[in-house]
């Protein structure tokens, strides 16, 4: 009976830990979404890793400083973003792979245009916080 209770306890702890991690990653993705629409240096630095590699569907790749500058300067100007069909997997306890479809309205300097992208995000837990480490988008 003790063995059964021990196994049951370990399963419950594992399930609780997984659901907390999934919820934490979902919250990080939502913070990223909000920060892309209303960027601040503080929020973007808080959610991204200093080793960030951020790939656009155009083929442009930015590091953390370039990613932040593009958003703050308005070179990348998201007016709205909707995420659909999101999945999260954990290849290990400190890495999360997030895939979703991103439907957005972006300002090109003269008008708003729709974009529809597939996105892969790689999140790594750094000092107890989920940080965006890599992103690659592709046109749908």
Secondary structure by P-SEA (a helix, b strand, c coil): caaaaaaaaaaaaaaaaaaaaaaaaaaaaaaaaaaaacccaaaaaaacccbbbbbccccccccaaaaaaaaaaccccccbbbbcbbbbbbccccbbbbbbbbbbccccccbbbbbbbbbbbbbbbccccccccbbbbbcc
